[in-house]
Amino acid sequence: MWVAEPAMMRRSGPVPIGRRCRRHPVPGAAGLKVAAWLKKIFGDHPIPQYEVNPRTTEILHHLSERNRVRDRDVCLVIEDLKQKASEYESEAKHLQDLLMESVNFSPANLSGAGSRYLNALVDSAVALETKDSSLASFIPAVNDLTSDLFRTKSKNEEIKLELAKLEKNLTATLVLEKCLREDLKKAELHLSTERAKVDHRLQNMDFLKAKSEEFRFGIRAAEEQLSTRGMDASLSHQSLVALSEKLAELKRQTIPLKKKLESYLDLMPNPSLAQVKVEEAKRELDTIEAELTKKVDMMEL
């Protein structure tokens, strides 16, 4: 029998539909087993074509062996279940016969309420998974069910506590998120305000730079104009400021001299010597004041 190789077994690529594959001799008993297994699997349906070679035959033989083992196990399970069902039926028939012989009782003779009770008893035994409907079987099963119920209730309480804790944490998280959103809005508002201030300062800086350049050019032009007119460098603002500072320094230096002079006023003065010193000081002071006045007058011109 020749069939197409399945996709997982192909080596030389897909085989077009309707194209006959290259023929190979079937390798012994394994090939015969594979052919018989495929015929059993597909039954009356045609077997898909595949390339027959040692590799594909080995794979299909391995699959057939595993399928055979699985079928054998399934058959054993089915036989075991059939045997147990037969045993249960025999046991049920024996119990029914025993009831009829001992107390002349049969489930068919029960009233409607009795049938309902019996069915409820059977359903309870099935639900509790007991081996029979005796009280010795029901009590442990009910106790186990009660224990499971208490464990479930305890687990539910733990879950409720955990849920309450999670809800509390969720509430705190939501409050924190709200606060963070408000802080973010405030930060964005503050940032926009600061950005506006920075933009305004940049504009003022640009204006001040322009004014500074304008003043620098104006000062340079004035200096050039004064230089062309022959202005003395000693009459510049910087020189006058230096002279003013020098005058202030001289006045400061005269303060201790005046205090020292006051200490000599109580002594008997030498009129001629004192008159000379006073005249010298007056002349020096008049010279400085005249020089300063001259320079100030020249600046005003």
JOSUL-V880422 format. One record per residue. RES is the residue in one letter. PSI is psi in whole degrees, -180 to 180 (999 if undefined). Layout:
RES,PSI / RES,PSI
//
This chain:
M,137 / W,125 / V,162 / A,145 / E,131 / P,163 / A,-38 / M,-12 / M,-5 / R,142 / R,-36 / S,22 / G,172 / P,148 / V,124 / P,149 / I,137 / G,-12 / R,132 / R,138 / C,162 / R,135 / R,140 / H,151 / P,140 / V,127 / P,81 / G,-149 / A,-34 / A,-42 / G,-39 / L,-40 / K,-41 / V,-45 / A,-44 / A,-39 / W,-44 / L,-40 / K,-37 / K,-39 / I,-48 / F,-19 / G,-125 / D,-11 / H,150 / P,143 / I,128 / P,144 / Q,146 / Y,158 / E,121 / V,115 / N,171 / P,-37 / R,-50 / T,-38 / T,-40 / E,-44 / I,-46 / L,-34 / H,-40 / H,-42 / L,-40 / S,-39 / E,-44 / R,-38 / N,-39 / R,-43 / V,-41 / R,-43 / D,-39 / R,-43 / D,-41 / V,-41 / C,-40 / L,-42 / V,-41 / I,-43 / E,-39 / D,-42 / L,-41 / K,-41 / Q,-44 / K,-39 / A,-40 / S,-42 / E,-42 / Y,-40 / E,-41 / S,-42 / E,-41 / A,-43 / K,-39 / H,-42 / L,-41 / Q,-43 / D,-38 / L,-42 / L,-41 / M,-40 / E,-37 / S,-51 / V,9 / N,50 / F,138 / S,141 / P,-27 / A,-22 / N,-2 / L,151 / S,177 / G,-44 / A,-40 / G,-39 / S,-40 / R,-42 / Y,-42 / L,-43 / N,-40 / A,-39 / L,-43 / V,-45 / D,-38 / S,-42 / A,-39 / V,-43 / A,-38 / L,-6 / E,47 / T,158 / K,-24 / D,-174 / S,23 / S,160 / L,-33 / A,-25 / S,-35 / F,-41 / I,-50 / P,-37 / A,-42 / V,-39 / N,-43 / D,-41 / L,-38 / T,-42 / S,-43 / D,-38 / L,-45 / F,-42 / R,-40 / T,-42 / K,-43 / S,-42 / K,-39 / N,-39 / E,-43 / E,-41 / I,-39 / K,-43 / L,-44 / E,-39 / L,-42 / A,-41 / K,-42 / L,-39 / E,-40 / K,-45 / N,-37 / L,-41 / T,-45 / A,-38 / T,-41 / L,-41 / V,-44 / L,-40 / E,-41 / K,-44 / C,-42 / L,-39 / R,-42 / E,-43 / D,-38 / L,-41 / K,-43 / K,-41 / A,-40 / E,-41 / L,-45 / H,-39 / L,-41 / S,-39 / T,-47 / E,-35 / R,-40 / A,-41 / K,-43 / V,-42 / D,-41 / H,-41 / R,-37 / L,-40 / Q,-43 / N,-38 / M,-43 / D,-41 / F,-44 / L,-37 / K,-42 / A,-44 / K,-39 / S,-43 / E,-40 / E,-46 / F,-37 / R,-43 / F,-39 / G,-43 / I,-41 / R,-41 / A,-41 / A,-41 / E,-42 / E,-39 / Q,-44 / L,-35 / S,-38 / T,-27 / R,-1 / G,36 / M,137 / D,138 / A,-23 / S,-13 / L,7 / S,163 / H,-39 / Q,-39 / S,-41 / L,-38 / V,-40 / A,-42 / L,-40 / S,-42 / E,-37 / K,-41 / L,-42 / A,-38 / E,-39 / L,-42 / K,-39 / R,-38 / Q,-25 / T,-18 / I,-50 / P,-30 / L,-40 / K,-41 / K,-39 / K,-37 / L,-37 / E,-32 / S,-21 / Y,-5 / L,-28 / D,-15 / L,164 / M,110 / P,153 / N,107 / P,-41 / S,-45 / L,-41 / A,-39 / Q,-37 / V,-47 / K,-42 / V,-42 / E,-39 / E,-43 / A,-41 / K,-43 / R,-41 / E,-41 / L,-42 / D,-39 / T,-46 / I,-42 / E,-38 / A,-42 / E,-42 / L,-41 / T,-39 / K,-44 / K,-36 / V,-41 / D,-38 / M,-34 / M,-37 / E,-31 / L,999
//
